[in-house]
Amino acid sequence: MKVTTPGSPAAVTLREPLIGIRAVDAHDADALRAFYASLSADTRRKRFLGTSSGIAAERSRAFCTPDHHHAEGFVAVLRAVGPRDGRVVGHLCLENDGAGGIELAIAVADGFQRHGIGRRLFEAARDWACAEGIARITATAFADNSPVLRLLTSAPMGATIRAADGGLVDIEIPLIEERVED
Ligand SMILES: CC(C)(COP(=O)(O)OP(=O)(O)OC[C@H]1O[C@@H](n2cnc3c(N)ncnc32)[C@H](O)[C@@H]1OP(=O)(O)O)[C@@H](O)C(=O)NCCC(=O)NCCS
């Protein structure tokens, strides 16, 4: 896995186990805030569906203290690369949509995209939602955001995509049969 880390023009070779996926916890607040601040303007725009400079400390704390039943979060964390140990390079959050589903939002650090981290975060989210008996995952994205559309429509039961206002689409990923098959 070749990754170009910000601040270093050279590609660094990372083995897959060097990226860990785990549930977010309260200690991640500062690392998560640094992660969002480090994203390119384009990645932040796609993640927050508009201009954003990052997240405030309060929102970062909220992301890091989900109740693990109605809300959850997963982080991709870089391990064993010296001074960057523990750095968050991906985040996926899930929040109850109030209608039997759970709403997903995801971002992967620019230099780490296209290396399977988004897929691993999405699989962790699906496993958690299936275990919780949640019927579907929903998400909203820009209609031309092909990376996230390809990722989210790759689930075993596929996904439906509906046009929404403002150049957005609403995505719905059914889970129930996926749970029954397990
Ligand atoms: C969407 C995003 C999270 C994907 O993360 P990632 O780690 O790059 O994704 P992966 O490497 O695991 O790729 C998973 C799948 O996504 C799709 N994908 C990822 N990058 C892609 C690209 N540049 N073009 C087309 N498809 C792409 C592919 O289908 C890929 O599967 P494949 O490799 O088997 O073809 C990442 O691009 C990102 O952070 N985008 C900005 C934030 C955003 O768009 N958030 C969505 C709002 S909820």
The ligand as a Tripos MOL2 file, in Angstrom:
@<TRIPOS>MOLECULE
LIG
   48    50     1     0     0
SMALL
NO_CHARGES

@<TRIPOS>ATOM
      1 C1        -15.7900    8.3360   -0.2370 C.3       1 LIG1
      2 C2        -14.4960    8.0200    0.5050 C.3       1 LIG1
      3 C3        -14.7910    7.9570    2.0010 C.3       1 LIG1
      4 C4        -13.9810    6.6640    0.0420 C.3       1 LIG1
      5 O1        -12.8840    6.3030    0.8650 O.3       1 LIG1
      6 P1        -11.6610    5.4420    0.2790 P.3       1 LIG1
      7 O2        -10.8420    4.9780    1.4230 O.co2     1 LIG1
      8 O3        -10.9710    6.2170   -0.7720 O.co2     1 LIG1
      9 O4        -12.4610    4.2270   -0.3840 O.3       1 LIG1
     10 P2        -11.8890    2.7820   -0.7490 P.3       1 LIG1
     11 O5        -10.4550    2.8680   -1.1470 O.co2     1 LIG1
     12 O6        -12.2180    1.8390    0.3610 O.co2     1 LIG1
     13 O7        -12.7300    2.4200   -2.0170 O.3       1 LIG1
     14 C5        -14.0050    1.8310   -1.8550 C.3       1 LIG1
     15 C6        -14.7740    1.9410   -3.1370 C.3       1 LIG1
     16 O8        -15.1050    3.3150   -3.3400 O.3       1 LIG1
     17 C7        -15.0490    3.5970   -4.7270 C.3       1 LIG1
     18 N1        -14.0610    4.6560   -4.9540 N.ar      1 LIG1
     19 C8        -13.1530    5.1360   -4.0630 C.ar      1 LIG1
     20 N2        -12.4580    6.1390   -4.6280 N.ar      1 LIG1
     21 C9        -12.9340    6.2700   -5.8830 C.ar      1 LIG1
     22 C10       -12.6240    7.1480   -6.9640 C.ar      1 LIG1
     23 N3        -11.6980    8.0990   -6.8550 N.pl3     1 LIG1
     24 N4        -13.3280    7.0170   -8.0960 N.ar      1 LIG1
     25 C11       -14.2860    6.0760   -8.2320 C.ar      1 LIG1
     26 N5        -14.6100    5.2120   -7.2490 N.ar      1 LIG1
     27 C12       -13.9430    5.3210   -6.0890 C.ar      1 LIG1
     28 C13       -14.7000    2.3020   -5.4370 C.3       1 LIG1
     29 O9        -15.9080    1.6310   -5.7620 O.3       1 LIG1
     30 C14       -13.9930    1.5430   -4.3770 C.3       1 LIG1
     31 O10       -14.0790    0.1710   -4.5190 O.3       1 LIG1
     32 P3        -13.0580   -0.5960   -5.5020 P.3       1 LIG1
     33 O11       -11.7080   -0.1390   -5.1320 O.co2     1 LIG1
     34 O12       -13.3290   -2.0180   -5.1910 O.co2     1 LIG1
     35 O13       -13.4700   -0.1720   -6.8910 O.co2     1 LIG1
     36 C15       -13.4040    9.0880    0.2080 C.3       1 LIG1
     37 O14       -13.2970    9.2290   -1.1910 O.3       1 LIG1
     38 C16       -13.6800   10.4270    0.8420 C.2       1 LIG1
     39 O15       -13.2980   10.6880    1.9940 O.2       1 LIG1
     40 N6        -14.3500   11.3330    0.0940 N.am      1 LIG1
     41 C17       -14.6270   12.6800    0.6140 C.3       1 LIG1
     42 C18       -15.7180   12.6960    1.6600 C.3       1 LIG1
     43 C19       -17.0360   12.2200    1.0710 C.2       1 LIG1
     44 O16       -17.2490   12.2420   -0.1160 O.2       1 LIG1
     45 N7        -17.9450   11.8110    1.9840 N.am      1 LIG1
     46 C20       -19.2640   11.3840    1.5540 C.3       1 LIG1
     47 C21       -20.3490   12.1830    2.2140 C.3       1 LIG1
     48 S1        -21.2380   11.1370    3.2870 S.3       1 LIG1
@<TRIPOS>BOND
     1     1     2 1
     2     2     3 1
     3     2     4 1
     4     2    36 1
     5     4     5 1
     6     5     6 1
     7     6     7 2
     8     6     8 1
     9     6     9 1
    10     9    10 1
    11    10    11 2
    12    10    12 1
    13    10    13 1
    14    13    14 1
    15    14    15 1
    16    15    16 1
    17    15    30 1
    18    16    17 1
    19    17    18 1
    20    17    28 1
    21    18    19 ar
    22    18    27 ar
    23    19    20 ar
    24    20    21 ar
    25    21    22 ar
    26    21    27 ar
    27    22    23 1
    28    22    24 ar
    29    24    25 ar
    30    25    26 ar
    31    26    27 ar
    32    28    29 1
    33    28    30 1
    34    30    31 1
    35    31    32 1
    36    32    33 2
    37    32    34 1
    38    32    35 1
    39    36    37 1
    40    36    38 1
    41    38    39 2
    42    38    40 1
    43    40    41 1
    44    41    42 1
    45    42    43 1
    46    43    44 2
    47    43    45 1
    48    45    46 1
    49    46    47 1
    50    47    48 1
@<TRIPOS>SUBSTRUCTURE
     1 LIG1         1 GROUP 0 **** ****
